[in-house]
Amino acid sequence: MCISRCLALFVGLAALAAFIQVPPGLTQQAPNTPPAPPEAAYIGSDACAACHDKQYDTYSKFSKKSHSSKSIQIMASDLTPEELKNCYGCHTTGYGKPGGFVSFEATPAMANAGCEVCHGPGSAHAEAGGDATLIKGKLTMADCEGCHSAERVAAFNFKPMLYAGAH
């Protein structure tokens, strides 16, 4: 009963929305709400190094992620193009997203899993002079589980390492 009422309400609202005309130049944004920030883009770990040199140096020397594309390159000849795309999601930075990895030739600076894999795309953070609210700061295990899922841990015999020498 509840589902049918909700569905009817949804269909009614959708039909109403189809008839509402918004004058040119106006948006359908609620009054007194700030505009949504533009989608942040990936800018690469080298950009992070300009302000976070100590963390970048430690990451570059000790984190396995800093050379994660080597795993893809070693396995590439044994993988289908679809399997490779699955690898890119965790072993490169920002694959399929604005500013992110496209290919080893086109975006070599994004070929490894860099700072932004964990901390999110950094363009807005950098453009705002390092505004900490525009980047993910404190990480949790839930943040790691996007790549280090139970299935991948079992398949590749690795576990998430929250600190892993990254900083």
SVG drawing of the C-alpha trace seen along z (x, -y; Angstrom):
<svg xmlns="http://www.w3.org/2000/svg" viewBox="-2 -35 65 50">
<polyline fill="none" stroke="black" stroke-width="0.4" points="0.0,0.0 2.7,-2.4 4.8,-1.7 1.8,-2.3 1.1,-5.7 4.8,-6.7 4.9,-5.7 1.7,-7.6 3.1,-10.7 6.4,-10.4 4.6,-10.0 2.4,-13.0 5.4,-15.2 7.2,-14.2 4.3,-15.1 4.0,-18.5 7.7,-19.2 7.4,-18.6 5.0,-21.6 7.0,-24.0 8.9,-26.6 11.9,-28.3 12.6,-31.7 16.0,-32.0 18.8,-33.0 17.1,-31.6 18.0,-28.3 15.8,-25.9 18.0,-26.2 16.3,-26.9 16.5,-30.5 19.2,-31.4 21.3,-28.3 24.9,-28.7 25.7,-27.4 27.2,-24.0 31.0,-24.1 32.4,-23.1 33.4,-19.5 37.0,-19.2 39.5,-17.7 42.6,-15.5 45.8,-17.5 48.5,-14.9 50.8,-14.3 53.4,-16.6 51.0,-19.5 50.6,-18.3 54.4,-18.3 54.5,-22.1 52.9,-22.5 53.3,-19.0 56.9,-18.3 57.7,-16.2 54.6,-14.0 55.3,-13.7 58.9,-12.7 58.0,-10.0 55.2,-8.8 57.5,-8.6 60.2,-6.7 58.1,-4.2 54.6,-3.8 53.9,-0.9 51.2,-3.0 53.8,-5.4 54.8,-2.8 51.5,-0.9 51.4,-1.2 54.2,1.3 51.8,4.0 49.5,3.1 52.3,3.0 53.6,6.4 50.2,8.0 48.8,6.1 49.7,8.8 47.7,11.4 44.6,9.2 41.7,8.2 40.9,4.5 38.0,4.8 40.2,6.4 42.8,3.6 40.1,1.0 39.4,2.7 43.0,2.4 43.2,-1.3 40.5,-2.2 42.9,-1.4 46.4,-1.4 46.2,-4.9 44.9,-8.3 41.4,-9.4 40.8,-6.9 37.7,-8.0 37.3,-11.2 38.1,-14.9 41.8,-15.3 42.5,-11.7 44.4,-8.9 43.6,-8.3 46.6,-6.3 50.3,-5.8 51.2,-8.0 48.6,-10.7 48.7,-11.1 51.9,-9.7 51.8,-11.8 48.5,-10.0 49.8,-6.5 50.4,-5.6 48.0,-5.7 48.9,-9.1 47.8,-11.4 44.4,-12.0 43.4,-8.3 42.9,-8.6 42.4,-12.3 40.1,-13.0 40.7,-15.3 42.8,-18.3 42.0,-21.1 39.5,-22.9 41.8,-22.4 44.8,-23.9 42.9,-26.7 41.6,-27.8 45.0,-28.1 44.9,-24.8 41.5,-25.0 41.4,-21.8 37.6,-21.4 38.0,-20.8 40.0,-17.6 39.6,-14.5 41.9,-14.8 41.6,-12.1 41.1,-8.7 39.3,-5.6 39.4,-2.0 36.1,-2.6 38.1,-4.9 40.5,-2.1 37.8,0.4 37.1,-1.1 40.2,0.7 41.0,3.0 37.7,4.8 37.4,8.3 37.2,9.8 40.5,8.2 42.2,9.0 41.4,12.6 42.2,12.6 45.6,10.8 46.6,11.7 47.0,8.2 45.4,6.1 44.8,2.4 47.5,0.6 46.1,-2.6 49.5,-4.2 51.6,-2.1 54.5,-4.6 52.4,-7.1 53.2,-10.0"/>
</svg>
